[in-house]
Amino acid sequence: MSKLKIAIQGVPGSFHHQVALRNFGEDIEILDFDTFPSVAKSVANEEADFGIMAIENSIAGAIFPNYDLIDRFELSIRDEYYLPIAHQFMALPGQTIDDIKEVRSHPMALLQCKVFFAQHPHIQLKEDTDTASVARDIAAGNLKGVAAIASSIAAGIYGMEIIAPDIQTIKNNFTRFIILQKEASKPTTSVNKASTKVTIQDQKGGLAKLLTLIADNGIDLSKIQSIPVIEKPWEYAFFIDLVFEDPAVFAKTIDEIRASFGEVKIFGEYLSRK
Ligand SMILES: O=C(O)C(=O)C[C@]1(C(=O)O)C=C[C@@H](O)C=C1
């Protein structure tokens, strides 16, 4: 049987790569891409069976463009994964922090280590495609004076030395990843979470009414994110994650939202992993 093809952003040692291995096991084929749009495209055109996408980090917040990608490429969410994230400050062996003039990493990783770099203002921050590819490129190019922020797994793979461990602002740091597929996910009775998009017209108290409707059905709103409707400047859609005990109550709530507000898109119904 051919192996499952899993699309990720990043190279071996990246956090996406770690989620792929933990979620699907070692016996998979990884399709690695430089950008999130390429990951979305590969799932949409069925080159990949599944895609993995970081959506939110506990320090740095939401990755806004990824909400739009799921929507635009009509992808479906089949599962979620919370990965603890520890960032290591690493460089070619034998250097100290005073030798480092520049650090490169994924923008989300740089954001998670802002406090550390405020304490070391002589180091210039540069955004790059992913954490592990920077470690790989520093090692391959024998680049002195340049550091990476990446995982200890990446340090091991690419022979980098950790100069400062665990430099993320808060030690207890998590990124939530979603597992994407092309087909609409088939909800089972064991699902207790759904990701939705509700578009409400600009009306007085519209959002308040929506939130009350959700609360009155005993459903827990675990996340709400407003995203601009780009065709209509200053109008917003709401990406809403709902956690429920009974799928039938969730279905009834969606019917009620549709009756009062119009369009509701369901990206997926799955099991909460938190
Ligand atoms: O650069 C990586 O290693 C990634 O997997 C990307 C990514 C992200 O997109 O947020 C994943 C987890 C961390 O939050 C930092 C970076």
The ligand as a MOL file (V3000), in Angstrom:
LIG
                    3D

  0  0  0     0  0            999 V3000
M  V30 BEGIN CTAB
M  V30 COUNTS 16 16 0 0 0
M  V30 BEGIN ATOM
M  V30 1 O 9.0220 26.9770 11.4890 0
M  V30 2 C 8.5510 25.9370 11.9280 0
M  V30 3 O 9.2470 25.0290 12.4340 0
M  V30 4 C 7.0940 25.7180 11.8530 0
M  V30 5 O 6.6660 24.5870 11.9110 0
M  V30 6 C 6.1820 26.9300 11.7490 0
M  V30 7 C 5.6290 27.4220 13.0880 0
M  V30 8 C 4.3820 28.3450 12.8390 0
M  V30 9 O 3.9380 28.4760 11.7390 0
M  V30 10 O 3.8680 28.8740 13.8450 0
M  V30 11 C 5.1310 26.2990 13.9200 0
M  V30 12 C 5.1750 26.3400 15.2710 0
M  V30 13 C 5.7900 27.4580 16.0010 0
M  V30 14 O 4.7330 28.2710 16.4630 0
M  V30 15 C 6.6780 28.2850 15.1510 0
M  V30 16 C 6.6340 28.2030 13.7890 0
M  V30 END ATOM
M  V30 BEGIN BOND
M  V30 1 2 1 2
M  V30 2 1 2 3
M  V30 3 1 2 4
M  V30 4 2 4 5
M  V30 5 1 4 6
M  V30 6 1 6 7
M  V30 7 1 7 8
M  V30 8 1 7 11
M  V30 9 1 7 16
M  V30 10 2 8 9
M  V30 11 1 8 10
M  V30 12 2 11 12
M  V30 13 1 12 13
M  V30 14 1 13 14
M  V30 15 1 13 15
M  V30 16 2 15 16
M  V30 END BOND
M  V30 END CTAB
M  END
